[in-house]
């Protein structure tokens, strides 16, 4: 009987030793996640971040503007045509335009009303420049950013959420949430890293003004891959009335809330310049804090701002007054001399 038990005990002991060996081997070789190298392109099918640890906003600050992530679809493979071929544009149509490192492109508002984000790549004699052209119809704000998050190239999409009525974007590398007006990361690892997107200059002008000064411009084509009525404005009389679809903190009524202003920020100081003042004063010399600035309206309708001390360009934001005041509650307002 003892001779029969002994082999069983030996086999059981070996099985236990084998299982323990597997366990400790697994413990000593933890799974590692390969991090993307700087400059690489990362476009994932990610969900938006919902961990508010280190976030710049509270969950209740974000309102659901439309049903879900990508409820408004970005244009990720834009096509372009010549100014001559864009005969569907009217002279008075608003276009968001860039003249960046020799590349001239116009993105009609009538297309951006429906998509809000264009993930574009600007050809260059050196390395191509990935950019996101963004527009929030509710705030009247068009801004352009380099598509770089934590050193990698990615795309941006519409999160479906709003903050102070402004578009909240998300990136397709980590799913971080981003404020369109400020370019600041709101929620996710990028917020904990205190990241802000690099902004590039974009103009908001009429098609007539832009085309006259830039006859060789490329124009975003209506061939977007989506079926939309680009001849229709989807927000009724929104641009002409005092109606807001979503709540805004710090609602300031010093100006009519939909007054178009150009907002600039220099250090801790900010100021709003009503668009109409440039009809009387195409060149404005002004001071923010102790910094002297010049604002100039060009023949193409662009507003260019310069720090007169350093001769550096300051990027203005064309925007509705209520939205500028919501994000810059201590802003000054320029008064005509």
Buried (B, 14 or more C-beta within 10 A) or exposed (E): EEEEEEEEEEEEEEEEEEEEEEEEEEEEEEEEEEEBEEEEEBBEEBEBBEEBEBBBBEEEBBBEBEEEBBEBBBBBEBEBBEBEEBEBBEEEBBBBBBBBEEBBBBBBBBBBBBBBBBBBEBEEEEEEBBBBBBBBBBBBBBBBBBBBBBEBBBBBBBBBBBBBBBBBBBBBBBBBBBBBBBBBBBBBBBBBEEBBBEBBBBBBBBBBBBBBBBEEBBBBBBEBEEEBEBEEBEEEEBBEEEEBEEEBEEEBEEBEBBBBBBBBBBEEBBBBBBBEBBEEBEEBEBEBEEBBBBBBBEEBBBBBBBBEEEEEEBBBBBBBBBBBBBBBEEBEBBEEE
